[in-house]
Amino acid sequence: MKGADVDIVGVSKFFGSFQALKNVSLSISKGEFFSLLGPSGCGKTTVLRLIGGFEEPDSGTIAIEGKNVIGLPPDKRHCNTVFQSYALFPHLSVFENVAFPLRIRKIPQQLVREKVMRYLSLVQLEMHAAKKPSQLSGGQRQRVAIARALINEPSILLLDEPLSALDAKLRQHMLMELDAIHDKVGITFIYVTHDQQEALSVSDRIAVMNMGEVLQIGTPRQIYENPATEFVARFIGETNVFSLKILSIDGTKIYGEVDGLGPMFVDDETDAKPGETVLATIRPEKIRISADLPNTNGGRINVLHGIVAEPIYSGFQTKYVVQLDTGMMVTVYRQHANWSEGIPDIEWKDEVYLSFSASDMVIVEMHEQ
């Protein structure tokens, strides 16, 4: 497989008195599409710059293909970077922008032409070779930057929020193209983004970061379905969090109570003991909303009562914000695939019941007492 393994062990980084990274460790496999995801200022771009050699860590090790690269300059690390700003030369044509790394290496002209046209074809820009960057759309300029980064055939491509300057539809289109390019070239992609949907859409694995720490590493499905902390649960999509006092535990079957809401069932693993309080989360799409009291058939189904505070119609679904009897707000999604099956509309200020299975709840962390 092409690409290179990257191993970061116990890395910390200070900028003056500010600690940007706190004992960060992660391993990225050869050929993997790996995303660093988190809010602005969480340290994800610092990790990228450390891998690329633009910064050096204060402690810890960084290895590429098992070789410690600390102290090695960027041009010796077999990494190329695609920046958010594209960093194209405005006075050069698309062809010459892509050819620039080869010109520096004094590659023969015939080989330059062959390689440039091959990589322009890869990003579907061969018909625009003679144009200047100012004559291209944002998405096309980004593809030029990607072609230029790939032409030196690096082992690792570092992408620093490369799509953030594009509008939403173009961003989705470019995401698919980027994924297709990764499949074709097969090298290691390390992608920095603050956009959860971007990371979920293209990544083999994701590292979720906050305040200089890696909170969880996993596949998109693992991160979304089994968040490790309340921050991860809330940052990846939308969720509802309950503070649950545990009354009894039988294996993974947990019986507890939520203050003011009564008993609640959870089917998940926890190190907590009866009498302790945990945070349990449920995604909005896993909750059913109805005007009638649901029949639980004696199963481990949780039922809550409330009033619709706000229905938000968005075409393919309606998002309901429901105020429970305690005043707590719960978010529910209802898909419109069933709209033609006779389900009555639920509207503002309607009295409703919310129901969800214990197996769809996830305990994310102990509650801080």
C-alpha positions in Angstrom: 0.0 0.0 0.0 1.2 3.5 -0.8 1.5 6.3 1.8 3.2 6.2 5.2 2.4 5.4 8.8 2.5 8.3 11.3 3.0 7.8 15.0 2.6 10.7 17.5 3.5 9.8 21.1 3.1 12.1 24.1 3.4 15.3 22.1 3.0 18.7 23.9 3.4 22.1 22.4 3.5 25.6 24.0 3.3 29.0 22.3 4.6 31.2 25.0 2.6 30.4 28.2 -0.3 28.9 26.1 -0.3 25.1 25.9 -1.7 24.3 22.4 -1.3 20.5 22.8 -1.4 18.4 25.9 0.3 14.9 25.7 -1.3 14.0 22.4 -0.8 10.5 21.1 -2.3 9.0 17.9 -1.3 6.5 15.2 -2.3 6.9 11.5 -2.1 3.9 9.2 -0.5 3.9 5.7 -3.1 4.9 3.1 -5.7 6.0 5.6 -8.0 9.0 5.2 -7.6 10.4 8.8 -9.4 13.5 10.0 -8.5 15.8 12.9 -11.8 17.3 14.0 -12.6 20.0 16.6 -13.6 23.6 17.2 -11.3 26.5 16.4 -8.3 26.7 18.7 -8.5 23.0 19.7 -4.9 22.2 18.4 -5.8 20.3 15.3 -3.8 22.6 12.9 -0.9 22.5 15.3 -0.8 18.7 15.0 -0.8 19.0 11.2 2.1 21.6 11.3 4.1 19.3 13.6 3.7 16.4 11.2 4.7 18.7 8.3 7.7 20.0 10.1 6.5 23.7 10.2 6.6 23.5 14.1 8.6 21.4 16.5 7.1 19.8 19.7 8.3 20.7 23.2 8.1 17.1 24.2 7.1 13.7 22.7 8.0 12.0 19.4 6.8 12.1 15.8 7.7 9.2 13.6 6.9 8.7 9.9 7.4 5.1 8.7 9.0 4.4 12.0 11.7 7.1 11.6 11.8 10.0 14.1 11.4 13.1 12.1 11.8 15.8 14.8 14.4 18.2 13.6 13.9 17.2 10.0 12.9 20.1 7.7 9.6 20.0 5.8 11.1 19.1 2.4 12.7 15.9 3.9 9.5 14.5 5.3 7.7 13.2 2.2 4.7 15.4 3.2 3.0 18.0 1.1 0.4 20.5 2.4 -2.8 21.9 0.9 -3.6 25.2 2.7 -7.0 26.8 3.3 -5.9 29.8 1.1 -4.7 27.6 -1.8 -1.4 29.6 -2.0 -1.3 29.6 -5.8 0.9 31.9 -7.8 -1.5 34.4 -9.4 0.9 35.3 -12.3 1.5 31.7 -13.4 -0.9 29.6 -15.4 -2.6 26.5 -14.0 0.0 24.3 -15.8 3.0 26.3 -14.3 1.5 26.3 -10.8 1.3 22.5 -10.9 4.7 22.3 -12.6 6.4 24.5 -10.0 7.7 21.7 -7.6 9.1 19.9 -10.6 10.8 23.0 -11.9 12.6 23.5 -8.6 13.9 19.9 -8.9 15.0 20.6 -12.5 13.0 17.7 -13.9 13.4 17.4 -17.8 10.8 19.4 -19.7 9.2 16.4 -21.4 8.7 14.6 -18.1 7.3 17.8 -16.6 4.7 18.0 -19.3 3.7 14.4 -18.9 3.4 14.5 -15.1 1.5 17.9 -15.0 -1.0 16.7 -17.6 -1.5 13.4 -15.7 -2.2 15.2 -12.4 -4.4 17.8 -14.1 -6.4 15.0 -15.6 -6.6 13.4 -12.1 -8.3 16.6 -10.8 -10.3 17.1 -14.1 -8.6 20.3 -15.0 -6.6 19.4 -18.2 -8.8 21.7 -20.3 -7.9 24.7 -18.0 -4.1 24.3 -18.1 -3.5 27.7 -19.8 -5.7 29.7 -17.5 -4.6 31.9 -14.6 -6.0 31.2 -11.1 -8.1 34.3 -11.3 -10.0 32.8 -14.2 -11.0 29.7 -12.1 -13.8 29.1 -9.6 -12.9 28.4 -5.9 -13.4 24.7 -6.4 -11.1 24.7 -9.4 -8.4 26.6 -7.6 -8.6 24.1 -4.8 -8.1 21.3 -7.3 -5.0 23.0 -8.7 -3.6 23.2 -5.2 -4.3 19.5 -4.7 -2.6 18.6 -8.0 0.4 20.7 -7.1 0.7 19.0 -3.7 0.4 15.5 -5.3 2.8 15.9 -8.2 5.9 15.3 -6.0 4.2 12.0 -5.1 4.4 12.5 -1.3 3.7 9.7 1.1 1.4 11.9 3.1 -0.9 14.7 2.0 -1.8 17.2 4.8 -5.0 19.2 4.2 -5.6 22.2 6.4 -9.3 23.1 6.2 -9.0 23.1 2.4 -12.8 23.5 1.7 -13.7 26.1 4.3 -13.7 29.0 1.7 -16.2 27.3 -0.5 -20.0 27.5 -0.4 -22.0 24.6 1.0 -23.0 22.8 -2.3 -19.5 23.2 -3.8 -18.0 21.9 -0.5 -20.1 18.7 -0.8 -19.0 18.3 -4.4 -15.4 18.8 -3.6 -15.6 16.4 -0.7 -16.7 13.6 -3.1 -13.9 14.5 -5.5 -11.3 14.5 -2.7 -12.5 11.1 -1.6 -12.2 9.8 -5.2 -8.7 11.3 -5.5 -7.7 9.5 -2.3 -9.0 6.3 -3.7 -7.0 6.7 -6.9 -3.6 7.8 -5.4 -3.9 5.6 -2.3 -1.6 7.7 -0.1 -2.1 8.8 3.5 -4.5 11.8 3.8 -4.5 13.8 7.1 -7.4 16.2 7.0 -8.1 19.1 9.4 -11.6 20.4 9.7 -14.1 21.9 12.2 -17.0 20.6 10.1 -18.5 17.4 11.5 -20.3 16.4 8.3 -17.1 16.7 6.3 -15.2 14.4 8.7 -18.1 11.8 8.9 -18.4 11.8 5.1 -14.9 10.9 4.0 -12.8 9.6 6.9 -11.7 6.1 7.6 -11.1 7.3 11.2 -11.5 10.6 13.1 -9.7 12.1 16.1 -12.0 14.5 18.0 -10.0 17.2 19.7 -10.8 19.9 22.3 -8.5 22.3 24.2 -5.3 20.6 23.1 -6.4 17.0 23.9 -7.6 14.1 21.8 -10.9 13.0 23.4 -11.7 10.0 21.1 -10.3 8.2 18.0 -12.6 5.9 16.0 -14.5 5.3 12.8 -17.2 7.8 11.9 -19.8 5.2 13.1 -18.0 4.7 16.4 -17.7 8.4 17.0 -21.3 9.1 16.2 -23.0 6.1 17.8 -20.7 5.6 20.8 -19.3 9.0 21.8 -16.8 8.8 24.7 -17.6 12.1 26.3 -20.4 14.7 26.5 -18.3 17.0 24.4 -17.9 14.5 21.6 -21.6 13.6 21.7 -22.7 17.3 21.5 -20.0 18.2 18.9 -20.7 15.4 16.5 -24.2 16.1 15.3 -27.0 16.9 17.7 -28.0 15.0 20.9 -30.0 15.0 24.1 -28.2 14.5 27.4 -29.8 13.3 30.7 -28.3 13.2 34.1 -29.1 9.7 35.4 -28.8 8.5 38.9 -28.2 4.7 38.8 -30.5 2.6 41.0 -29.5 -0.9 39.9 -27.2 -2.6 37.3 -27.6 -6.1 35.8 -24.8 -6.5 33.2 -25.4 -3.9 30.7 -29.0 -3.3 31.8 -29.1 -0.1 33.9 -32.1 1.2 35.8 -32.0 4.7 37.0 -34.0 7.9 37.5 -33.8 11.4 36.1 -34.7 14.1 38.5 -38.3 15.2 37.8 -38.8 12.7 34.9 -38.9 9.4 36.9 -37.4 6.1 35.9 -35.2 5.6 32.8 -33.7 2.5 31.3 -30.3 2.3 29.6 -28.6 -0.6 27.9 -24.9 0.1 27.9 -21.7 -0.6 29.8 -20.5 1.6 32.7 -17.9 1.5 35.5 -20.3 3.5 37.7 -22.0 1.9 40.7 -25.6 2.1 42.0 -26.0 5.5 43.7 -23.7 7.3 41.3 -24.8 9.7 38.6 -23.8 9.4 34.9 -24.6 11.3 31.8 -26.6 9.4 29.2 -27.3 10.6 25.6 -29.8 9.8 22.9 -29.7 11.1 19.3 -32.8 13.0 18.0 -33.4 10.5 15.2 -33.7 7.6 17.6 -36.7 9.2 19.4 -40.3 8.6 18.3 -42.8 11.4 18.7 -46.5 10.8 18.8 -49.7 12.4 19.9 -50.8 9.2 21.7 -49.3 7.4 24.6 -47.2 4.6 23.0 -47.6 0.9 23.9 -44.3 -0.2 25.4 -45.4 -3.9 25.6 -43.5 -4.2 28.8 -40.1 -3.7 27.1 -37.3 -1.4 28.1 -38.8 1.6 26.4 -38.5 5.1 27.9 -41.5 7.4 27.6 -41.5 11.2 28.2 -44.3 13.7 28.1 -44.1 17.3 26.8 -45.4 20.1 24.7 -44.0 21.0 21.2 -42.1 24.3 21.8 -40.9 24.6 18.2 -41.4 22.6 15.0 -38.8 23.3 12.3 -39.7 22.0 8.9 -36.7 21.4 6.6 -38.1 19.4 3.6 -36.8 15.9 4.2 -37.6 16.0 7.9 -39.1 18.1 10.7 -37.1 18.9 13.8 -39.2 19.2 17.0 -38.0 21.0 20.1 -40.2 19.5 22.9 -40.4 21.1 26.4 -40.8 18.3 28.9 -42.9 18.6 32.1 -39.7 19.6 34.0 -39.0 22.4 31.5 -36.1 20.5 29.9 -35.9 20.8 26.1 -35.5 17.7 24.0 -34.8 17.6 20.3 -36.5 15.0 18.0 -36.2 14.4 14.3 -39.0 12.9 12.3 -38.3 11.8 8.7 -40.9 12.6 6.0 -40.7 9.2 4.3 -43.7 8.2 6.4 -45.7 11.4 5.7 -48.0 9.6 3.2 -48.8 6.7 5.6 -51.5 8.5 7.6 -49.4 9.9 10.4 -51.1 13.1 11.6 -49.0 16.3 11.6 -47.7 17.4 15.0 -47.8 21.1 15.4 -46.7 23.9 17.7 -48.1 23.6 21.3 -49.4 20.1 20.7 -49.2 17.7 23.6 -46.8 14.8 22.7 -45.2 11.6 24.0 -41.5 10.8 23.2 -40.4 7.2 23.3 -37.0 5.5 22.8 -35.3 2.2 23.4 -32.9 1.7 26.2 -30.4 0.2 23.7 -30.3 3.5 21.8 -29.0 5.3 24.9 -25.3 5.7 25.5 -23.5 6.6 28.7 -20.9 9.1 27.9 -19.2 9.9 31.2 -19.6 10.1 34.9 -21.4 13.2 36.0 -19.3 15.7 37.9 -20.8 15.9 41.4 
